[in-house]
Amino acid sequence: MCGSYLWDYRGIDPVTQPTPIGHEYCGIVEEAGSQVTSIKPGQFVIGSFFASDNTRPNCRAGFQSSCLQRVLIRGAQADLLRVPLADGTLVATPDLPPEDLIPSLLTLSDVMGTGWFAAVSANVQPGMTVAAAGDGAVGLLGVLAATRLGAERIIAMSRHEPRQKLARHFGATDIVTERGDEGAARIKEMTGGIGADAVLECVGTSQSMTQALRSTRPGGFVGDVGVPHGANLPGEELFYSHVGLRGGPRPCAASCPNSSTWYGTARSTPARSST
């Protein structure tokens, strides 16, 4: 499940009436509308939290989550879900997956793709030093994404032992338990006073954003995918840091160019209950 639900759960975004929940989903198509051409009943599909037509300028530029017709998916915790703009939103797997693969495919509908987008937004390249701020599902899968993109050193910022172990399983080489300015100082210390080449911001708080910015070397990038809540970006500090900032809601289809890519990722990364 996406960490963004925590804002509702903790009362930071008060829910005043019964509200459908869930935007992570995969499953077998039961019915298809008359205008749907590429998706057929009986296919196993993976969806995403924003429905998009995948045809207009923003989509063609690779930002389907800013589609001019985008629709936020809600209610994926239900037994059945209606997905609008199915042709541009759903990706069919080559065949029906075995039951034990479905949990991994479910991560591809949000947290794996979001972690990947964080790494891509931060311009992670082979040989780089990368830090991940946040050890929830997105932060951990950001570590996995950095590993797959060839990062040489990956620093997971985590205080939770089970998550630290999972981060190392996904490719983390170092663990930093400090947070805020202490966490940024620790990363600077570990990198000879320079900072990480790329930092993945996967929380969305002001502390996490500032920590990510101050942990990045001049000329590096922060990949920002944590849904912001009270995150006040220090504009003057960003200006003088020479640090680039990119991110936002994951462009779903851009991080899923074809079903074989997603299917192969899931097959090689079994789901873990601790995520």
Secondary structure, DSSP 8 states (H G I E B T S, - for coil): --TTHHHHHTTSS---S--------EEE-----TT--S--TT-EEE--SEE--S-SHHHHTT-GGG-TT-EE---TTSS----SSHHHH-EE-SS---GGGHHHHHHTTTHHHHHHHHHHHTT--TT-EEEEE--SHHHHHHHHHHHHTT-SEEEEE---HHHHHHHHHTT--EEE---HHHHHHHHHHHTTTS-EEEEEE-S-SHHHHHHHHHHEEEEEEEEE-S--SS----HHHHHHHT-EEEE-S--TGGG-SSHHHHHHHHHHS---TT-
